[in-house]
Amino acid sequence: MPGTFATVLKRAADRKGGEKALRANLPKVLQSSELAKRGDHEFLAAMTRCIFQAGFAWKVIEAKWPGFEEAFLGFSPVALNALAEDAWTAYKSDTRIVKNGPKIKTVRVNASMVQAVSVEHDGFGRYLADWPTSDLVGLFADLKRRGSHLGGVTGQRFLQAVGKDSFALSKDVVACLKHEGLEIADTPASKRDLKAIQDTFNAWHDESGLPYRHLSAIMARSIGENYSM
């Protein structure tokens, strides 16, 4: 096991102008009750945004996002699941969105997934809220299995984007884990590596009392290029 989180926290604080300044810039994490109340359309929208941002210039997606919202009917899973086949075919030439066939297909698959999970759990937000943070790697795997293009960092960034208390295995977070002595791959994907990572986050959460999202953010700020916040 790696050492204590206190070492990581001190290094990040030294790089970011002190612990007070570091903590002041940590991202917001929703309470489980808040997450459970969010609408299914919000989750499908966030999934789609993360999927389209992967491999594209983020500024392009952001600039066209109002068009995405309009074209995809406010990301209502019910409305999208009711569309006829020709409507989905028409999206491939729709100038309101980025015309990428495989990624457009993910909207259809994920709309079906979100609606099905929502029925199972009385809301997609409830499904996320009830999943224990002590087994986030299990949630990563479940999203990948159920949805489309939600594996790896994309699914992890989606969870953070909607306010789920979760970590994301960015290059800096992985570099921090390795710097602290965890023997994992540069792009960890094996069950062994993911279990070791989850165990480390669990231990550091117990040590610090911090949310997993804040642990992840502090780790990223503790190593690599020292960008201003």
C-alpha positions as CSV (number, residue, x, y, z in Angstrom):
1,M,0.0,0.0,0.0
2,P,1.1,3.6,-0.6
3,G,1.9,5.9,2.3
4,T,-0.5,8.4,3.9
5,F,-2.6,11.0,2.1
6,A,-1.1,13.7,4.3
7,T,2.0,13.5,2.1
8,V,0.0,14.1,-1.0
9,L,-2.0,16.9,0.5
10,K,1.1,18.7,1.7
11,R,2.7,18.5,-1.7
12,A,-0.4,19.8,-3.4
13,A,-0.8,22.6,-0.9
14,D,2.9,23.7,-1.4
15,R,2.3,23.9,-5.1
16,K,-1.0,25.8,-4.9
17,G,-0.4,28.5,-2.4
18,G,-1.3,26.7,0.8
19,E,-3.9,24.3,2.0
20,K,-6.6,27.0,2.4
21,A,-6.2,28.1,-1.2
22,L,-6.1,24.5,-2.4
23,R,-9.3,23.6,-0.6
24,A,-11.1,26.7,-1.7
25,N,-10.8,25.6,-5.4
26,L,-12.0,22.0,-4.9
27,P,-15.0,21.0,-7.1
28,K,-18.6,20.6,-5.8
29,V,-19.8,17.2,-4.8
30,L,-23.6,16.6,-4.5
31,Q,-25.2,15.0,-1.5
32,S,-26.8,11.6,-2.4
33,S,-30.3,13.2,-1.9
34,E,-29.4,16.0,-4.4
35,L,-28.1,13.5,-7.0
36,A,-31.1,11.3,-6.7
37,K,-33.4,14.2,-7.5
38,R,-31.8,15.1,-10.8
39,G,-33.7,14.3,-14.0
40,D,-32.9,11.5,-16.3
41,H,-32.4,14.0,-19.2
42,E,-29.5,15.6,-17.2
43,F,-27.6,12.4,-17.0
44,L,-28.1,11.5,-20.7
45,A,-27.0,15.1,-21.6
46,A,-23.9,14.8,-19.5
47,M,-23.0,11.4,-20.9
48,T,-23.3,12.7,-24.4
49,R,-21.2,15.8,-23.7
50,C,-18.4,13.7,-22.3
51,I,-18.6,11.2,-25.1
52,F,-18.4,13.8,-27.8
53,Q,-15.7,15.8,-26.0
54,A,-13.5,12.7,-26.1
55,G,-11.3,13.0,-29.2
56,F,-12.8,16.4,-30.2
57,A,-11.8,20.0,-29.3
58,W,-13.9,20.8,-26.3
59,K,-14.5,24.3,-27.5
60,V,-16.2,22.9,-30.6
61,I,-18.6,20.8,-28.6
62,E,-19.3,23.7,-26.2
63,A,-20.1,26.1,-29.1
64,K,-22.5,23.6,-30.7
65,W,-24.1,22.4,-27.4
66,P,-27.3,24.5,-27.8
67,G,-27.8,22.7,-31.1
68,F,-27.2,19.3,-29.4
69,E,-29.9,20.2,-26.9
70,E,-32.4,21.1,-29.6
71,A,-31.6,18.3,-31.9
72,F,-31.8,15.6,-29.2
73,L,-35.1,16.8,-27.8
74,G,-33.6,18.1,-24.5
75,F,-32.1,14.7,-24.0
76,S,-35.4,13.2,-22.8
77,P,-34.8,9.4,-22.9
78,V,-38.5,8.8,-23.3
79,A,-38.8,11.2,-26.3
80,L,-35.6,9.8,-28.0
81,N,-36.7,6.2,-27.5
82,A,-39.9,7.0,-29.3
83,L,-38.1,8.3,-32.4
84,A,-38.5,6.3,-35.7
85,E,-35.6,4.9,-37.5
86,D,-35.5,7.6,-40.2
87,A,-35.1,10.2,-37.5
88,W,-31.9,8.6,-36.3
89,T,-30.7,8.3,-39.8
90,A,-31.3,12.1,-40.3
91,Y,-29.0,12.9,-37.4
92,K,-26.0,12.0,-39.6
93,S,-26.6,15.1,-41.7
94,D,-27.9,17.4,-39.0
95,T,-25.8,20.6,-38.9
96,R,-26.8,21.4,-35.4
97,I,-24.6,18.7,-34.0
98,V,-21.1,17.2,-34.7
99,K,-21.8,14.6,-37.4
100,N,-20.0,11.6,-36.1
101,G,-22.0,8.4,-36.8
102,P,-20.6,6.2,-34.0
103,K,-21.1,8.9,-31.4
104,I,-24.6,9.7,-32.5
105,K,-25.4,6.0,-32.1
106,T,-24.3,6.2,-28.5
107,V,-27.1,8.7,-27.8
108,R,-29.6,6.1,-28.9
109,V,-28.1,3.3,-27.0
110,N,-27.6,5.4,-23.8
111,A,-31.1,6.8,-24.0
112,S,-32.4,3.3,-23.9
113,M,-30.0,2.4,-21.0
114,V,-30.9,5.5,-18.9
115,Q,-34.6,4.8,-19.3
116,A,-34.2,1.1,-18.4
117,V,-32.0,1.8,-15.3
118,S,-34.5,4.6,-14.3
119,V,-37.3,2.1,-14.2
120,E,-35.3,-0.4,-12.2
121,H,-34.1,2.1,-9.6
122,D,-36.9,4.7,-9.5
123,G,-34.6,7.2,-11.3
124,F,-31.2,7.1,-12.9
125,G,-30.0,9.5,-10.2
126,R,-31.1,7.1,-7.5
127,Y,-29.1,4.3,-9.1
128,L,-25.9,6.5,-9.0
129,A,-26.7,7.8,-5.5
130,D,-27.2,4.4,-4.0
131,W,-24.0,2.9,-5.5
132,P,-21.3,2.8,-2.6
133,T,-18.2,4.9,-3.1
134,S,-16.2,2.1,-1.6
135,D,-16.8,0.2,-4.9
136,L,-16.6,2.9,-7.6
137,V,-14.7,0.6,-9.9
138,G,-17.8,-1.6,-9.8
139,L,-19.8,1.3,-10.9
140,F,-17.3,2.1,-13.7
141,A,-17.7,-1.5,-14.9
142,D,-21.5,-1.4,-14.7
143,L,-21.7,1.8,-16.8
144,K,-19.4,0.3,-19.4
145,R,-21.4,-2.9,-19.5
146,R,-24.8,-1.2,-19.7
147,G,-24.0,1.8,-21.9
148,S,-22.0,2.8,-25.0
149,H,-18.7,4.5,-24.9
150,L,-18.8,4.9,-21.1
151,G,-15.7,2.9,-20.3
152,G,-12.4,4.3,-19.1
153,V,-11.9,7.9,-18.2
154,T,-15.1,9.0,-20.2
155,G,-17.4,7.2,-17.8
156,Q,-15.4,8.5,-14.8
157,R,-15.6,12.1,-16.0
158,F,-19.3,11.7,-16.6
159,L,-19.8,10.7,-12.9
160,Q,-17.8,13.7,-11.8
161,A,-19.7,16.0,-14.2
162,V,-23.1,15.1,-12.7
163,G,-21.9,15.4,-9.1
164,K,-21.4,11.8,-8.0
165,D,-18.6,11.5,-5.4
166,S,-16.1,9.7,-7.6
167,F,-12.5,9.7,-8.7
168,A,-11.2,9.8,-12.3
169,L,-8.0,8.1,-13.4
170,S,-6.4,11.0,-15.3
171,K,-2.7,10.9,-16.1
172,D,-1.9,13.0,-13.1
173,V,-3.9,10.9,-10.7
174,V,-2.3,7.8,-12.0
175,A,1.1,9.5,-11.8
176,C,0.4,10.4,-8.2
177,L,-0.6,6.9,-7.2
178,K,2.6,5.5,-8.8
179,H,4.7,8.2,-7.1
180,E,3.3,7.1,-3.8
181,G,4.4,3.5,-4.4
182,L,1.4,1.8,-6.0
183,E,2.5,-0.6,-8.7
184,I,0.0,-0.2,-11.5
185,A,0.1,0.3,-15.3
186,D,0.2,3.7,-16.8
187,T,-3.3,3.1,-18.1
188,P,-4.7,0.9,-15.4
189,A,-7.5,-1.4,-16.6
190,S,-6.9,-4.9,-15.1
191,K,-9.0,-6.0,-12.1
192,R,-5.8,-6.2,-10.0
193,D,-4.9,-2.6,-10.7
194,L,-8.4,-1.3,-10.3
195,K,-8.8,-3.1,-7.0
196,A,-5.5,-1.7,-5.7
197,I,-6.6,1.8,-6.7
198,Q,-10.0,1.5,-5.1
199,D,-8.3,0.1,-1.9
200,T,-6.0,3.1,-1.9
201,F,-8.8,5.6,-2.3
202,N,-10.8,3.9,0.4
203,A,-7.8,4.1,2.8
204,W,-7.1,7.7,2.0
205,H,-10.8,8.6,2.4
206,D,-10.9,7.0,5.8
207,E,-7.7,8.8,6.8
208,S,-8.7,12.3,5.6
209,G,-12.5,12.3,5.7
210,L,-12.5,13.9,2.3
211,P,-14.9,13.0,-0.6
212,Y,-13.3,10.8,-3.3
213,R,-13.8,13.6,-5.8
214,H,-11.7,15.9,-3.6
215,L,-9.0,13.2,-3.1
216,S,-8.8,12.9,-6.9
217,A,-8.6,16.6,-7.4
218,I,-5.9,17.1,-4.8
219,M,-3.9,14.2,-6.2
220,A,-4.0,15.7,-9.7
221,R,-2.7,19.0,-8.3
222,S,0.1,17.4,-6.4
223,I,2.1,16.3,-9.4
224,G,2.8,17.1,-13.1
225,E,2.6,20.5,-14.7
226,N,1.8,23.1,-12.0
227,Y,-1.0,25.0,-13.7
228,S,-2.6,27.9,-11.9
229,M,-6.1,27.2,-10.5
